[in-house]
Amino acid sequence: MSINNQEKSFGRIKVVECGWGVSAAYAGKLLADIGANVIKVEPLGGDITRGWGPFPDDERDPEKSGLFVYLNTNKRGVVLDSKRPEGRKLLDRLLESADILIHNIPFPDREQYGLLTSDLRDAHPRLILTSISMFGDSGPRAHWRGSELIASNAGGWAFLSPGASPSPELPPLKTFGHQCDLQAGLQAATVALAAYWDRKRTGKGRCIDVSEQECIVSMLEMNLMHYSYAGRETSRLGRRAVGPWFIAECSDGKIFLVCIEEDQWERLVEFMGNPHWARDPLFKDRVARGENLDALKALMTDWFARWKVADLYIEAQKRKIPMAPVYTMGQLLESDQLRQRGYFVELDQPGLGRIKLPGRPSQYERTTWALKRPAPRLGEHTEEVLCGEMGVSASEFETLRNVGIV
C-alpha cells in the first residue's frame, strides 16, 4: 500500500509501541506529538483502553473511547498476534527498522510475546529497548504484576493521601485516574530520547528498565528525607503544621488559600479589613494558626462567601496573597489563559466527528506542534505498514489475515 508524502515526512525517529493500558501508550503519545513516527501494535482484540471510555452517551464502542483517542492520536495502528510464531516474526521484522521500542508487557509474559529483553538485545543491537513494569526487571518482585492502585500504594503516594486527614479510620486514597501510569510513561519517553541521542554518538542501543514503583517513590519530595534524616514518619493523618492552608467556599465556587508567611498574613488581614479577631493570641503566628485552623476557617467563612472566585483571585494577586481558583473541568475548557495559548485543539476523529482534546503542555521555538492524525481504528494501518513498508506480499498478507495472525 503506498504512503503519501505526509506520511513519509511524519517523523524521522521510528518508534514501535507494544502492550496495553496507559503507560506505554502515553510514552508513545509524547514521542508522536513531537514528530516521531509511532506504530502502535495491538492484539487482534484491541488495546484494553478501547473498552474503558468514557464513551459518548455511555454507549460502549471500541472506536469511541475518549481515553484511547487521547492516548493514541498521531500514531498509526497495526494488529498482530505476536504470541504465535508467525506474528513474532512480523514483529521482529518491524523492529529491524525501528529506533525505539516501548512496551509495558509484564516481565513473566515477555517471552511468549516475542519481547524478551535478552533476545531483542542480541537481535537488534541498535534498538533503544524501553520496558515499563510495576517493579522493574530485577529484584524479588520482578515477576509480580500490578495496577494503578498497586503502584500508588507500593510507591508510598497513597500513604500520604489525602493530606492532613483527621480520619484515621478511613483508608489511604490514590489520586484520580492513571497518574502513576502517566508518570512511568513520561519517564520512559524522556530516557528513551536521551538514549537515542547517545546512540547517534556511539551507534549502540540501550536497554531501559522503568519501574513504576520507583517513578512514584521519586516524587515523594521530602517525606523520605524526614524519615532518613530525622526518623520522623510522615503520613496523611493529622493537620497542617502551619496555616492558614485550606480550600474556601466563595459565592460561585472554591478557592485555595496558602498564606503561611507572616508578611502574607499581614497583607491578608489588611485585605479583610483588619478584623479584631485576627489579633487574638490564637492566631499569633503560623504555627498557632495551623493549630487553630478550624476556628480560623470558621471566622473567615463569611468574608470568602462575599466574593466571586475570579474577583477574589485577581485582588489577592494584586496584594501578593497566595490564592488560586479550584477550577472545574468546564471552567478549564473555557479558560481564557488556555484558549489564548492554544492549548486545547480540535480534531476530526472518525466515528466521533469534531472533538476537542488537550494539546501541548509546552511550546517550542521553530517547531510546529500539531495533531496530524486521529487515533487509529483497530488495525487501520496493518496492511499499509506490513505491505507498504515491510515488503509483505498481498498474497502473504491475505494468508496471515485468514489464519488470524493480523
ChimeraX attribute file (.defattr): number of C-alpha atoms within 10 A of each C-alpha:
attribute: neighborCount
match mode: 1-to-1
recipient: residues
	/A:1	14
	/A:2	10
	/A:3	11
	/A:4	8
	/A:5	8
	/A:6	9
	/A:7	12
	/A:8	10
	/A:9	11
	/A:10	18
	/A:11	17
	/A:12	12
	/A:13	16
	/A:14	20
	/A:15	26
	/A:16	24
	/A:17	25
	/A:18	23
	/A:19	22
	/A:20	20
	/A:21	20
	/A:22	24
	/A:23	30
	/A:24	30
	/A:25	27
	/A:26	23
	/A:27	27
	/A:28	33
	/A:29	25
	/A:30	21
	/A:31	23
	/A:32	25
	/A:33	21
	/A:34	18
	/A:35	23
	/A:36	21
	/A:37	25
	/A:38	29
	/A:39	26
	/A:40	28
	/A:41	25
	/A:42	22
	/A:43	20
	/A:44	16
	/A:45	13
	/A:46	20
	/A:47	22
	/A:48	15
	/A:49	19
	/A:50	23
	/A:51	18
	/A:52	17
	/A:53	19
	/A:54	17
	/A:55	18
	/A:56	12
	/A:57	6
	/A:58	9
	/A:59	11
	/A:60	15
	/A:61	15
	/A:62	20
	/A:63	21
	/A:64	23
	/A:65	21
	/A:66	20
	/A:67	17
	/A:68	24
	/A:69	20
	/A:70	18
	/A:71	21
	/A:72	24
	/A:73	22
	/A:74	28
	/A:75	30
	/A:76	26
	/A:77	24
	/A:78	24
	/A:79	22
	/A:80	24
	/A:81	20
	/A:82	24
	/A:83	17
	/A:84	14
	/A:85	14
	/A:86	15
	/A:87	20
	/A:88	19
	/A:89	13
	/A:90	19
	/A:91	21
	/A:92	18
	/A:93	14
	/A:94	17
	/A:95	19
	/A:96	15
	/A:97	16
	/A:98	20
	/A:99	22
	/A:100	27
	/A:101	25
	/A:102	26
	/A:103	27
	/A:104	24
	/A:105	21
	/A:106	21
	/A:107	22
	/A:108	13
	/A:109	13
	/A:110	15
	/A:111	15
	/A:112	13
	/A:113	18
	/A:114	19
	/A:115	26
	/A:116	15
	/A:117	19
	/A:118	10
	/A:119	11
	/A:120	18
	/A:121	17
	/A:122	10
	/A:123	13
	/A:124	18
	/A:125	15
	/A:126	21
	/A:127	26
	/A:128	27
	/A:129	24
	/A:130	24
	/A:131	27
	/A:132	27
	/A:133	26
	/A:134	29
	/A:135	26
	/A:136	22
	/A:137	21
	/A:138	11
	/A:139	8
	/A:140	9
	/A:141	11
	/A:142	16
	/A:143	17
	/A:144	14
	/A:145	14
	/A:146	15
	/A:147	14
	/A:148	21
	/A:149	16
	/A:150	17
	/A:151	26
	/A:152	25
	/A:153	18
	/A:154	19
	/A:155	22
	/A:156	22
	/A:157	23
	/A:158	21
	/A:159	19
	/A:160	19
	/A:161	19
	/A:162	18
	/A:163	17
	/A:164	14
	/A:165	16
	/A:166	12
	/A:167	11
	/A:168	10
	/A:169	6
	/A:170	9
	/A:171	12
	/A:172	20
	/A:173	17
	/A:174	22
	/A:175	15
	/A:176	7
	/A:177	10
	/A:178	17
	/A:179	17
	/A:180	27
	/A:181	28
	/A:182	20
	/A:183	17
	/A:184	26
	/A:185	28
	/A:186	21
	/A:187	18
	/A:188	29
	/A:189	22
	/A:190	13
	/A:191	16
	/A:192	26
	/A:193	16
	/A:194	12
	/A:195	21
	/A:196	21
	/A:197	12
	/A:198	14
	/A:199	17
	/A:200	11
	/A:201	8
	/A:202	10
	/A:203	12
	/A:204	15
	/A:205	21
	/A:206	18
	/A:207	18
	/A:208	20
	/A:209	18
	/A:210	22
	/A:211	22
	/A:212	31
	/A:213	25
	/A:214	17
	/A:215	23
	/A:216	21
	/A:217	18
	/A:218	12
	/A:219	14
	/A:220	14
	/A:221	9
	/A:222	11
	/A:223	16
	/A:224	18
	/A:225	14
	/A:226	13
	/A:227	12
	/A:228	11
	/A:229	9
	/A:230	9
	/A:231	10
	/A:232	12
	/A:233	11
	/A:234	16
	/A:235	18
	/A:236	20
	/A:237	18
	/A:238	13
	/A:239	15
	/A:240	17
	/A:241	15
	/A:242	19
	/A:243	25
	/A:244	25
	/A:245	19
	/A:246	15
	/A:247	16
	/A:248	20
	/A:249	18
	/A:250	20
	/A:251	12
	/A:252	12
	/A:253	16
	/A:254	19
	/A:255	21
	/A:256	17
	/A:257	19
	/A:258	17
	/A:259	22
	/A:260	19
	/A:261	15
	/A:262	12
	/A:263	12
	/A:264	15
	/A:265	20
	/A:266	15
	/A:267	17
	/A:268	19
	/A:269	16
	/A:270	12
	/A:271	14
	/A:272	13
	/A:273	10
	/A:274	13
	/A:275	12
	/A:276	8
	/A:277	12
	/A:278	20
	/A:279	11
	/A:280	8
	/A:281	10
	/A:282	17
	/A:283	20
	/A:284	12
	/A:285	15
	/A:286	20
	/A:287	17
	/A:288	16
	/A:289	24
	/A:290	21
	/A:291	18
	/A:292	17
	/A:293	23
	/A:294	12
	/A:295	13
	/A:296	18
	/A:297	18
	/A:298	11
	/A:299	14
	/A:300	14
	/A:301	13
	/A:302	13
	/A:303	14
	/A:304	19
	/A:305	16
	/A:306	13
	/A:307	16
	/A:308	16
	/A:309	24
	/A:310	15
	/A:311	9
	/A:312	18
	/A:313	19
	/A:314	14
	/A:315	13
	/A:316	18
	/A:317	12
	/A:318	9
	/A:319	13
	/A:320	14
	/A:321	23
	/A:322	17
	/A:323	21
	/A:324	19
	/A:325	17
	/A:326	15
	/A:327	14
	/A:328	11
	/A:329	9
	/A:330	8
	/A:331	10
	/A:332	14
	/A:333	16
	/A:334	12
	/A:335	14
	/A:336	11
	/A:337	10
	/A:338	14
	/A:339	13
	/A:340	9
	/A:341	12
	/A:342	13
	/A:343	17
	/A:344	18
	/A:345	14
	/A:346	13
	/A:347	18
	/A:348	14
	/A:349	19
	/A:350	13
	/A:351	10
	/A:352	14
	/A:353	10
	/A:354	11
	/A:355	11
	/A:356	14
	/A:357	17
	/A:358	13
	/A:359	17
	/A:360	18
	/A:361	8
	/A:362	8
	/A:363	12
	/A:364	9
	/A:365	5
	/A:366	6
	/A:367	9
	/A:368	9
	/A:369	14
	/A:370	14
	/A:371	20
	/A:372	16
	/A:373	14
	/A:374	17
	/A:375	24
	/A:376	22
	/A:377	18
	/A:378	21
	/A:379	21
	/A:380	14
	/A:381	20
	/A:382	21
	/A:383	21
	/A:384	19
	/A:385	20
	/A:386	21
	/A:387	17
	/A:388	16
	/A:389	14
	/A:390	15
	/A:391	14
	/A:392	17
	/A:393	13
	/A:394	14
	/A:395	9
	/A:396	12
	/A:397	17
	/A:398	14
	/A:399	13
	/A:400	16
	/A:401	13
	/A:402	10
	/A:403	8
	/A:404	13
	/A:405	21
	/A:406	24
